Each structure stands twice: as structure tokens, then as C-alpha cells.
Amino acid sequence: MTRPDTDAYQKGFDAHLVRRILNYVRPYMPLVIGGVLLALLISLASPLFALIQRHAIDAYLSPLAQGQATSRDALLSGLTTTALAYMGLKVVEFALQYGFVLTIGYLGQNVLRDIRADVFGKLQRLHLAYFDQNPVGRLITRVTSDVDAINQFITGGLVSLIQSTFIIVVYVVIMLSVNWRLALISFTVLPVLFLATRFFQTRLRDSFRVTRTQQAIVNSKLNENITGMLTVQLFGRQKRSALDFNLSNRALLSANENSVKWFSLFMPVVAVLGQVAVALILYFAARQILGVDGVVAGAITVGTLFAFVQLSQQLFQPIQDLADVFNNLQAAMASSERIFGVLDTEEAIQDKPGAQTLPDFQGRVTFDQVWFAYDQDVSESTADTDDRWILRGIDLDIQPGESVALVGATGAGKTSVTALVSRFYDVQRGAVKVDGLNVRDLQQHDLRKHVGVVLQDVFLFAGTIESNLTLNNPEIPHERVVEACRYVGVHDYILSLEHGYQTEVRERGATLSTGQKQLLAFARALIQNPDILLVLDEATANVDTETELRIQAALERVMRGRTSIIIAHRLSTIEHCDRIVVMRKGRIVEQGSHRQLLDKGGYYARLHRLQYAQGDAAD
């Protein structure tokens, strides 16, 4: 896959990417057609102002100044009529501009919404390994800054390209028809303008690329520091984090300053070339007016000269706009390749055609010679001795309604077992089965409906307590929420809050203690999956003894008749389980009940002695 912050910047114009962007525009063709028509009408109206001014000067002001007027009243009347026509045309232009900006704005915002929705939807479907490999800040940049660049191309580029091109054609035709000699003279600076535009376009494109890369880096660092603020403050890393962020921030500043430098040079160059064209027009027109070097005096009128100065200055504006369009295009090409890189990312965890459901769920879980590694480069043919394997030949059969505890040192592979049951990852060898069916053959949504997960690191969304418990599912009745909260002993605490179940929860549950968040997560799992397989991942690791006892009491009730897989640091919490599976370095080394394993005197017994020895020492 193309790396979003490197290879994506190596391309310039890409017709394939433009076609893909236009696919998002196609549903809004009425807005596109309306915008183009309004742009063309504006293009036709723009040069008329200079022609009206020319008519006013030649027909009324010049005769009056030269004393050739036969009737001052007639001249004043003509000037008044011309002024009213000028103002009327301005009103029409205002209405056209208003309609144009409104139409293109609606078009761009709708396309922006569609692309952002597609990227977010794609992120929702991608496997967890993708998020292991891509920083959150970079993904946020895709949905914000990169999508904005495409919006700028559509609103400030695509239709402007049509409008500017048409304006240039209209101005060229009018200038040639008014005085072709002066027109050709003013056109002599266009090749120089073209070369200057190409020069600055290349520099601006490169600076935009660097700016986008640095922006993604700053977003990533900002997200990491805010998310890990507890760790930063706990270890006194504020100054070091600030210094690290400052380096990235200064790199972004330098990239932006480089863009500003080239853009600040580009604008004056265009302006100077425009004034050079005006100077040439003034020089050669004056020679014709004065009759220098044998030229017949009065071959060009003052009104024509004034109109040409106006037209030449206005001609350079759409040419300058075209340069901006190409800059927007370059930014859009880089951003669109990054966005489509996300949209084209293969969904490694997909439902097979004809994927099955579990109509008669029993709750049997089987691991059949499972080998698994998080590294995406590990395949079925990777050597058994490779250190990247997390699980190594796991054979495990959990019967319906059986409670099984997984214990072992950190890194033994316990959490990986629970992730594979829910099919958050696919195994490289062997098979994970639920009720005898390979999880690869089941619909993911249906499978996960039967799996309730309570994690050690609880994530709560911004919203109310009830919305967090129901995950905004309107089909879950309030009674079921209350019932589950009573089970886990958090109901009374919720009622003690000012707004009860409608109490607002801040982002990541900042206002709640670890134990309270753990209880809410436990209640959430019960609410979502009241009658199915329950997987618990170290759910009591971060709670106090009183809260742990409350959870244990609830567990004894909810585990009856349910298949339960429990991971716990405290061995005392899993003594009541039907079976304890001891894991070490990705393998199962012992199985049996708590008493059987203690009597065996093996690895579990040693873990038990060590933990209780630590507890006695702490006492």
C-alpha cells in the first residue's frame, strides 16, 4: 500500500484520481450545471463594464472636453443613461456572483460530507491491525485537512477552471475585435507569464507537499500527548514533550513560511507583468493618438485606450486564478491519493460470500492448532522458531456454559485468545471455531453480537451514562439498562448523581474513577449481550477490593449457563472457574481446576505462591 505521507506526494496531475473525485461530484450535477452556467454569465458580463466606460468616454466625455458638443443636455442625458446601465449591470453581476458562490459552496460542502463519510465508514470496517500501524493523528488528517484540500479544488478550482478559461477566451475575442494591434501588443507578455507560472507552480507544489506532511506529524504528536497526558504529567515529561512538539511545530512553521515566500513572490510577478502590458498599451496607443511616425492621429480613441487598459488588467486576473487552480489541483492530487489510499486499503477481515449466522447459539469455542502473530508479514509458511509468533499451536476446547480462566505472565498470549474469538484478527494457521463453525465462515456482525467484551482499559464516549451503556441503540429499553446496572452494583451510584442515567460523561470518562468506569463497562457488556458468550479481559485488574467483590458476586449470577472466558491478574478471582488454562510464551502448559493445579505443583502453583507471597509482604 502507498505510504500516505511519502509516496503519495510524488505525483502531479493524475487523470485517474481526478475521475475518482468527479465521481463524488456526479450526484450533484444540477448544482454543477447551475454553477457553470452562472460562471459563464459572469464571464460574459465582466468585459461589458470596460465597453460601457469606453462608450461613455468616446460618445459623451471627449466631445464635451473638446468643445464639440452640440447640446450639453443631450450629453448629460446620455451619460446618465450610461451610468444607469452600468449600475444595472453591476446589480445583475452581484446577483450572478451571489448565486454562483452559493451554488459552488453547496456543491463543495456536499462532496466534502460524502468523502468524509466514506473515509469514516472505511475506517470503521478496517481490521485492528491497520490501526496498530497508523497513528491516530495521521488518520485524523485524512478526514480533515486532506478532505478540505479536495473541497478547495472543487469549489476554488474545478468550476474556476471553466470560468477562468471562458473569461480569457471572451476577453481575447473582445480585445481583438476592438483593436487587434493593441491586443497583440498586450499579449506579448503572456509567454513570460506562462514561464513564470510554471516556475512558481513547481515550487509551490513542493512546499504544499512538505506542509501536508508536517501537518500530519503535528496532528499525531498532539493526539499522542493529549491522550497520554496522565503519563506525561506523572513522569514530569512536560518540558521534554513541549520541546519535541516545538520541533515538529517549527518544522510546520518553516514549511508554511516556505509556501508564503513563494506565493508572495508569485503574486507581485503576475502584477508586474500585468503593469508591463498596461505600459505597452499606453505607449503604443499614445503614438496612435498623437500620430507619431506617420501614424494617422486619432487612429485610436481615448475611450478605446481606457477600455484596453481595463481589459488587459482584467485579463491577467483569470490567468492568475488559473495558477491558483493548478496549485489547488496539486494539493488535491496529493490529498486525494492519501484519501483513496485509505479507501483502497484491503479489508483483511471480511465476510465470505454466503457467510453464515448462528441461529441456535450454544457457546462452544474451539482453538484447533492455532498459530497467530500480529505482524502482517508473518504467514502460514513462517518458521515455527520465529519470535514474532504470539500463539504457538494452541489447542483448546471450551464447552457451552463452561467458565474458563486464562492465566500466565504478561505476553503469554491471553488477550490474543479473546481477540481471535471475536475475529478482530485472523489466524495464520489453524482455526478458531464457535459451535463447530470456523469464525471465518460466520458473519462478523452476527458473531460479535454473541460476544460481550469487558476490557481492562475502558473507553467511554462523550455523552450521557445511558448512551454509553446502550451505545445509542434506541431499541434497548431503559428497564434492561437498570437491570444490568443492578446486577453489577452500579445502579445506586448512578442514581446518586444529579441527573442519574442522563448525567453527562466527559470524553474518555474523565469524571469517573477507574472502578466506576469498569463497572459501567461490565454493565454495558451485559446490556448488549444478555444471553450469550461472555469474554472478560482482566476486567477486575484496576478495581479496589470492595468493587471486585461486587463484580464477583455479579459474575456468579451472570456466568450461569454462559460460556465465559476470563483473564485476571489476581488468581483469587478465578478460583471458582470450571477450568483454568495456564499459558506461557504462546503455549498452553497446564489445564485443570484450581485445586488440581495446586496439587500438581507446576507453573500455576508457583504463580499462586508468588502472588500470595507478595500479598503477605504487602500486608
N, C-alpha and C positions, 0 to 999 in steps of 0.2 A: 504494500500500500504506500502511496506517496506520503512522505512526511509533511505535515501541514505547514511547518514553519521553515522549510528549506526548499525542497524541490518544487513546491507549489509556486515559487516565485520565479522560476526560470523561464516561464513562457510569457510571450507578449500576447498579441491577439490570437484567439483560438475560436474558430468558427463553431466548433462543436459545443464549447462552453456557452457561446452566445445563443445558440439554438436552444440549449437547455434552459437558459434564463428566459428566453422568449416563450418557452412552454408555460411558464408561470404567468406570462402576460396574456396568453391566448384566451383564458376565460373572461377577460375584461376588454374584449375587442370593442364594444360600444364606447368605452372610455378612451381607448387608443384612437379610434376613428374620430371621435369628437375632439380630442386633443390635437390631432394632426390637422383637422380642418380649421380649428381656431388658430393654430400656428401659421397655417398658410394665409389666412385672412389678415393676421397681424403682419405677416411679411409683405403682403400687398399694400397694406395701409401705411407702413413705415416710410417708404420713399415719397409718398404723396405730400408730406409736410414740406419737404425741400422744394417740390414743384410748386406748391401753393405760394411759398415765400418768393420763389423766382417770379411768378406771375405778378405778385404784389409789387415787387421792385420794378420790373420792366414795364408793367402796364400803368402803374399809378405813381410810384415814388420818383422814378427817373424823369418822366415828363414834368412833374411838379418841380423838381430840383433844377431842371434845365429851362424852366420858363416856357415849356411847350404846351402847357395845359390850356385847353380852350374853356374849361369850366372847372373851377376848384370844387364846386359842389358835387359834380359828377365824379371827380377823383375820390373825394371823401366818401361818397356813397359806395363806390367800387371797393375802396379799402375796407369799409365797414362790412360789406357783404363777404369779402375775402376773409376778414378776421372771424366773422361768424362761422363761415365754412371751416376755417382752421379749428376753432373751438369745438364745433360739432364733430369733426373728425377725431379730435382728442377724446371726446366723450365716448365715441364708438371704440377707439383704441383701448380706453380704460375698461370698458365692458368686456372687450375681447381678451385683454390681459387677465382680468379677474376670472373669467370663465376658464381660461387656459390654465392658470396656476391652480385653480380649484380642481379641475379635471385631472391634471397630472398628479396633483397631491393625493387625490383619492386613489388613483391608479397605483402610485408608488406604495402607499400605505397598505393597500390590499395585498399587493405582491409581497411586501415585507412580512405581513402577517402569515401568508401561506408558506413562505420559505421557512420562517421561524418555527411554524407549527410542524412542518415536515422534519426539520432538524431535531426538534424536541421529541417528536414521535419516534424518530430513528434511534435517538439516544435511549429512549425507553425500552426499545427492543434489543439493543446490543447486549452481548454477553458481558459478565462482570470482568472478564479478563481484559476487555477493552479499556475499562475504567482503571484497572490496575496499571495500565501502560500510558495513559494520557492524563496529565494534570487537569484538575478541575478548571483552573484559570484559563487554560487553553480552550477548553470546550465552551466556557462562557464567552470567550472572544468570538467563537464561531457564531453563536446565536445573537451576539450584539454587534460588535464592530464590523465583522465580515458581512453580515446581512445588511448593515447600514450602507456599506460600500456598494452593494448591488442596488440598493434603493437609490443611491445617488446617481448611479449610472442610468437607471430607468427614468428618474424624474429630471435629473440635470444633464443627461447625456443622450438617451435614445431619441426622445422627441426633439430635443435641442439640435441634435444632428440633422434631423429632417428640416427643422425650422431654419437653422443657420445656413444649410445648403441652399434652401429655396430663396432665402433673403439675398444671399450672394448672387444667385442667378438673376433675381429681379433687379438688383442694383446694377449689375453689369449690363443687362439689357437696357435699362433706362439711361445709364451714363453713355452708352454707345449711341443710343438714339438721340440724346440731347446734343452731344458733341463728341464724335468718335476720336478726334485728335487728342482732346484733353483726357478722354477716357484711357487711351493707350498710354499717355504720359503718366497718369496716376497708377496704372497697372505695372509700371516698371519696377516698383518696389516689392511686388508680390513674390518674385523668386527669392529675394533676400529674406522676406518674412517667412517663406516656406522653410528655408535652410535654418533660420534661427529657431523656428518652432520645432523642427526635428531635433536640433541640438538640445534645447531645453527639455523637450519631451523625454528624451533618454535619461537625462539627469534626474528629472522629477520622478520618473518611473522607478529608478533605482532607490531614490530617497524614500518613496512611498513604501517600497518593499521592506526596507530596513525599519521604518516606523512601525509597520504592522507587526513585524517580528518582535520588536522591543515592547510593543503594547501588550502582546500575548504574555511575554515574560513578566512584565509588571503585574498583570492580572493574576498570574499564577502565584507570584510571591505574596501579593496582597491576600489572596484566598487562603494560602497556607498559614500566614501569620495570624489572620483573624480566627481561623478555625482552631489553630493551636495556641491561642492566646494564654490559656492556662499554663501550658508548658513553658512558653516564653517568659512569663512573669515568675513562675515557680523557680526557674533556674537563672533568673536575672539576666536574660538574653536580650533585653530591650535595646541596649546600645548596639550590640552586635547585629541584631535584626534590622535596626534602623540603618546601620552602615551598609548592610547587604542590600536593603531596599533602596537606599540612596544611590548605590552604584547602578542598579538597574534603572532607577528613575532618571539619573543623569544620562544614561545611555539613551533613554527615550527622549530626553530633552535635546541631546545632541542630534538625534535623528530628525526631530521636528525642526530644530534650528537649521539643519541642512536643507530640509524641504522649503522652509521660509526663505533661505538665502537664494535658492534657485528661482523660486517663484517671484521674489522681489526683484530679481534681475530680468526675469521674463516679461513682466508687465511693463516696465519702462522701455524695454527694447521695442515692444509692439507699439507703445505710444510714440516713441521717437520715429519709428518708421512711418507711422500714420502722419506725423507732422512733416516728415520729408516729402510725402506725397502731396500734402497741402502746399508746401513751399514750391514744389514743381508746378503745381496747378496755378498758383499765384503768379509765378514768373512768366510762364508761357501764355497765360490768359492776359496778363498785363501787356505783353508785347502785341497781342492781337487787338486789344482795346485801344492801345496808343498808336498802332500802325507802324511799329518799328521794323526796319529792314525790309521795306517794301510790302509789308503786310497791310492790307486794307484796314484802316481804322474803323472800329465798330464791328469787326467781324464776329465778335462775341460780346454779349451784353453783360452789364454788371449783375443782373439777376441770374444769368447763367453761371457766372463766376461764383456768386454766393451759393447757388444751389450745388455746384460741383464741390465746393469746399465742404458743405454739409454732407453730401452723398459719399464723398471719399472717406470722411471721418466715420460715418455710419457703416461704411463697407468694412472697415477694419474691426468693428465690434463683433460681428458674427464670425470673422476669421479667428479672432481671439477666443471667442466662445468655442469654436471647433477645437482649438488647442486644449481648452479645459475639458471638452468632451473626451478627447483622446487620453487625457490624464485620468479622468473618471473611468474610462474603459480599462486602462492599465490596472488601476486599483481593483476594479470589478473582476478582472481576469484572475488576479492573484487570490482575491477573496472567494470567488466562485469555485476555484479549483480546490480551495481548502474546504469549503462547504460541501461540494459534491464529493470530496474525498471522504467526508463523514457519511454522506448519504449512500455512497457506493461501498462502504465498508461491509464486508460479508458478515451476515448474521450467523455466527458459528453455531449458535444454539437455535435451531429452527424445528418446527413441527414437520414431520414427514407427510407427504401426500397420503390422505386417508388415516391420519393419526387417530388413535383410539381414545375413548374415555373410560372411566372406571365406574360403571353403573352400580355395581354391587361391591362397594369398597369393604375390604376385610382388614387390611392393615398389616399384611406380611411384607417384610423388607428383606431383600436378599442381596448380598455382595458376592459375586461369583468371580473369583480370581481377578480382583480389581487392582490395576496399576494406574496411578494418576500423578500428574505433575502440572503445576500452574504455568510453567514455561511453555509457550506455544510452539517452540521449536522441538519439543520432545514429542516423539511419535511412537507408534507401536514397535518399531524396529530398534528403538534406542536401547542400548545395552543395560542389563539389569543392574550393573555396578555404577551407573551414572548417579551422581549425587543429587541431581535435580528431581528424582522421583520422591514424591511425598508419601504415597501409599504404595506398598510393595506386596502384591499378591494377596490382598485381603479376601478372606472367605468368612462370611458372617450371615447367619440366617436368624432373623427376628420374627417370632411367631405373632399372629394377631393378638392384641391385648397384652403382650409381654412388655414389661418395663426393663430396659437395658441401659446400663450406665457405661460410659466410655471414660476411662481414666488413663493417665500417663503424663509424662513430663511435657513441657511446652515444646511444640514442634513434632509431637508424636503422630499427628495426623487426625486428631479427634474432630476438629472443626471441619476438616475436609470431608469427613464422612457425612456430616449433616448437609453440607453444600451439595454433595452429589445426590442425596436423596431428593432434594428439591430440583435437581438438574440445573443448577446455576452454572455448572461446568460439565463437560463430557469427559468420560474416562478415555485413556489411550488404549488400554487393554481391558478385557473382561467386560462385565455387565453389571449394572445396578438395576434390580427388579423390584417392582411393587405389585403384590398379588400375582407373582409369576410373569408379569409383563415387563419387558425392558422399558426403562423410562424414556429411551429414545423413540419408542413407538407410541408414546402417550402424548396427548395434547398438554402443552406446558401449563396453560391456564387451568385446565381441569386437574392436573396433578397437584399444582400448588394450592388449589382450593382445599385439598386434603391435608396440607402440611402447615401447621402452626409453628412459627419460629419465635422464640424469645432470645434475643442476643444479649451478651454482656454489655456491649456498647449500645445503649438505647438511643434511637433517633426519634425525636418528636418534632412535628411540623408546627409552624406558626399557625395559630387558630385557637379554637376552644378545646377544652379537655374532651368533650364528647366527640368533636370532629376528629380528634386524634384517635379515639377509641374505635370509631366506626370507619375511619379513613374516608369520610364524606360519602359513605354509602347510604342513601336515603331509605333503602329497603330494610335496614337494620332498625328494629323498634327500640325505643328508649328503655322498655322493660328488660330487654336482653342485656343492654349495657349495664343497667343497675344490678341485675342478677350476677353478671360476671364480676362486677366490682365488689359485690358482697362476698363472692367466693374467695377473692384474693385479699379481702380485708381492707380495701382502699375506699369503700363507699362512705364511711363516716368521715374520713379525711376530706373527701371531695365536698361533702355537704357542709363542712366547717368553713369552706371558702365562701367569699362574699357572694359570688354568683353561681356557686355549685358547679354543675356539669357544664355551664356556659362560661366558666372562668377562662379568660384568655391565657394561652400558653405562649410565651415568647419563643423566639427562634432557638431551636435545639433544646427547648425546655430549660432555659437558663434560670427560671424562678423556682425550679423544683429540685429537691435533693436527689441523690443517686438512687436511694432506696425507693422514693416515691415514683421516680421515672421507671424503675424496674417493675414495680407493682402495676403501673399503668400499662407497661408493655406486656406484662403477663395477662392482664385483663383483655388487652387488645387481641392477643392470640386466641383466647377463649371465645371472644365475641365473633371473630372471623371464622373460627373453625370449632363449633361446639361439639361435633360428634365424630371427629376424625383423628388421624395420626398427629401426634404432638411431638415436636422436636424441640428440645431445650438446650441452648448452648451457653453453659456456665451462667445460668440465669440468676443464681444466688451469690455470685462471686463478690459483688460490691455492696451487699446489704448488711445491716447490723444483725445481731443475734435475734432480737425480737422480731424484726421483719422477716428474717429467714424462717423462724418458727411458724410465722403466719403463712408464708408461702408453702412450707412443708405440709401444713395442715390442709391447705387448699389442694396441694398436689395429690395427697392421698385420696381425695374425693374425685378429682378430675381424671386421674390416671386409671380408674376402674373401668375396665373394658376397652381401654385405648392403648394402642401401640405407642410406647414412649421411649424416646432416645434422650438420655440425659448426660450432659457433660458438666462436671463440677470439680472445682479445685478442692473443696472441703469433702473429704471422704465420708464424713459423718452424715452428709446429706443424701448419700446414695446407698446407705446400708440396707434400706428396705427394698431395693430394686430386686426384681426376679433374677437378674443376671448382671454380672459386672465383667466387662471386656477390658482387659489391660493391654494397652498399646505402647510400643516402644520403637522409635525410628521407622515408623510407617508399617510396622507389622504387629499382628496380634500375638502376644506372648503367653497370655493366660486368659481363661474364662471360668466362670463359676459364680456361686453366691458369695456373699461377704464372708460367711463363716467358712465355706470350703476353701476360699483363697487364703484366709488367715491360717487355717490348719495346714495348708500346703507349704507355707513358709517361703514363698517365692518373692517375685518382684513386687507384687501388691502388698504383701505383708511387710516388706521393707519400707515401701512408701507410707504405709499406715503407721509404722513405728516412728519414722522420721517426722511425720506430721504431728503426731501426738507428743513426741519429744519436744518439738518446737512449741506446741501449745503449753506444755508443762513449764518450759523455760520462760515463756512469756508471762505465765501466772506467777 
